[in-house]
């Protein structure tokens, strides 16, 4: 029997194709008709695998959440280091698929990978001694920070037109036209600066609020700031 010219339709193929379409053209490009065209199938055949567009979008978002590394939460790392490494992996996944961020920012919903992520972060904080209410708020804070950092580029928002930044009106923006040229370094540097500041603040709060008799799994954190696992210095 001759091999079919197109791959057999599956939920995995549908989700991967939908993500590729969103990555290339944005959320508005996703429709049943467009997806069927991309897959060279009839529209109704898609419903054998995904019942609605909302279900498909949930599956696409959850596939992105499946790219986030959670291994640091089971490796026995101090909680600040675990949060730092997770935040970096989380941002990398979102930066690879920025068009999906507005949907993802709504919360985990019924998405298994997103729920595993929330469970891992919350569990790490509670096991470190954080009160459950504060652990919930910190998990939300971290998600706000990471998703916000991946939503858009600060540097790219400044046009590369030196004439736009008249010194009479904007005395401190004389070099702003160069920001877009260095977009990657600026955006990555801003994320790292914010992440370190956020974790330093949480560490101070931890030292004030967590019972001094409780285990202190954060003790290795300050040492790692002088020489991180990724070889950087923390400056």
N, C-alpha and C positions, 0 to 999 in steps of 0.2 A: 504494500500500500504506500502510495506517495506521501511524503511528509507534508502537512499543511503549510501553506505559504506564510501564515501569520501564527504567532504563538497562541496556544490555547488560552482562553480567557480565564483569569483567576482574580481573586480579590487583591492579591499582592501586586499583580500587574496593573490593575486598575488604579490602586493607590499610588504606585510609583509613577504612573503616567500623569495622574492628576497633580502630583507634587511637581513634576517636571514642567507642566503647563503653568502652574502658579508661579514657580520660580522665574519662568521666562516672561510671563505676561501679566501677572498679578491675579488677585482673587476674582476680579470681575470676569476674567477669561474662562473661568470654570463653569461649564454647563454640561448637562447630560448629552446634548447634541454635539458639542465640541469634543467632548471626551470620546464619544462613540466614533467620531470621525478620526481622531488620533489613533484609535485602536482598530480602525477598519472593521467595526462591527455595527450591528443595529442597536439603536437606543434601548429598546426593551430588554436586550440580552444583559445589559448592565445590572438590571434589577434582580437578576438571579444571585448577585453577589453583594450589592448594596441597595437597600430599600429606598433611601432618600438621598438628596444632595447633602442634607445636614449630617447624615450618617457617614457619607463619604468624606466630608470635610473633617469630621471628628477623627476618622481613620488616618487621614493625611497628617493632621496635627500630631496625632499620637505616634505616627511613624517618625516624625522629627524628634519627639521626646525620647524615642528609643535610641537616638544617637547620643544622648547625654550620658557621660560616664558616671556611674554611681559607686564604683569599686572603692573609692576612698572612704566610704562610710562603713565598710566592713574590714578595712585594713588596720584599724587601731590607731589612726592618726589623731592628734589633738583636734578638738572641734574647730578651732579657727582655721587650721590648715586644711581640714576636710571641706569646710565651707568655701575657702578660697579656691581649692582645686576644682570643686564642683561648679562654682560660679564661672570659672574660666571655660570649662567644658560646655556648660549651659549656653554661655554667650557664643561660643564657637558654633554650636549647632544652630542658633538663631541667626547668626551672621551669615551662615551658609544659605539660609532660607528666610530672608527678611520679610518677604511678602506675606508670610504666614503669621507673623508676630501679632497683628491686631486680633486674630481669632484666639491665639494661644493665651493672650493676656486676660481673657475672660475667666480663666481658671481651669482646673483639671476636668471638671464635669465627670463623665463616665469613662474617661480614657484610661486604660490600664497602665500604660507607661507613665503618664502624668501623675496618676495616683501613687505609683511606686516611687516616683521622684519625691512627691510631697511626704510620703511615709518615711523615706530615708532621711530627709532633712529634719523633720520633726523628731524622729527617733534619735538622731545624733545629738540634738540639743537637749532633749529630755534626759538621755543617758549621761550627759555631761553635767547634769544638775540644774539646768534651767527649769524654773516653774513652767508648767504646761501652757499657761496663758501667755507668758513671755515668749516661749518657744514658738507658739502660733504666730505671734506678731513678728518675730524675727524672720520666720519663714516667709511671711508675706512681704516684709521689707526687702529681703534678698531677691524675691521674684520681681518686685517693682523695679529694683535697681537694675537687674540683668535685662529684663524685657525692655525697659526704657533705654538702656544703652544700645540695644540692638535695633530699636525702632527706626532710627534715622541717624545720619551723620551730621554732627555739629559743624565740622570743618567744611563739608560740602555745601552748607547753607550760605557761605559767603562767596558772592560772584567774583570771578577773576578779572575784575575791572578796577584798576587802580584809581581811575577818575571818580569812581563812586564814593570814595572815602575822603571827601574834602576835609582838610585839617581844621577848617573853621567850624565845621559841624561835628566832626568825629576826631578830636585831637589825639585819641589813643588808638586809632584803627589804621594807622599808616601802612601797616604790613598785612592787613586783613585779606588783601587780594591774593596773598600767597598761601592762605590756609588750605584751600581746596587741593593745591599741589601736594601738600603733605597730609592728606586726609587720613591715610592708614595709621601713620605714626601718632597723629594728634588724637584720633578717636581711641586707639588702643591705649595710649598714655593716659587719657582721661579716665578710661575704664579702670586701669590699674591703680591710678591715684585714688579714685573714689572707693575702690574695693579695699585698699589698705586702710584708708581713713575710716571706713565703715567698720571694718573688723577691729581696728584699734579701739574705736569707741565702744563696741560691744564687749571687748575684753575688759575695759574699765568698768562697765556696768556689771559684768559678771563678777568681778572682784568685789564690788560693793554689795551685790544682792544675793549671791549664792553663799550658803552656810560655809563658814571657814573650815568646818570639820568634814565637809564633803570632799570626795576625791577631786583633784584638780588636774584633769587631763589636758589643760591648756599650757602646762609648764614648758613644753617644748616649743611653743609658738614663737617666743621672742628670739630664740636661737635661730629658728628657720628664717627669720626676717633678714638676718645677716648673710645668709647663704641659702637660697631657696633650692628646692629640688630641680628647678628648671635652669639653674646656673646663673640666674640674675641676682642682683645685690639687694633689691628692694628699694633702691633709690629712684 
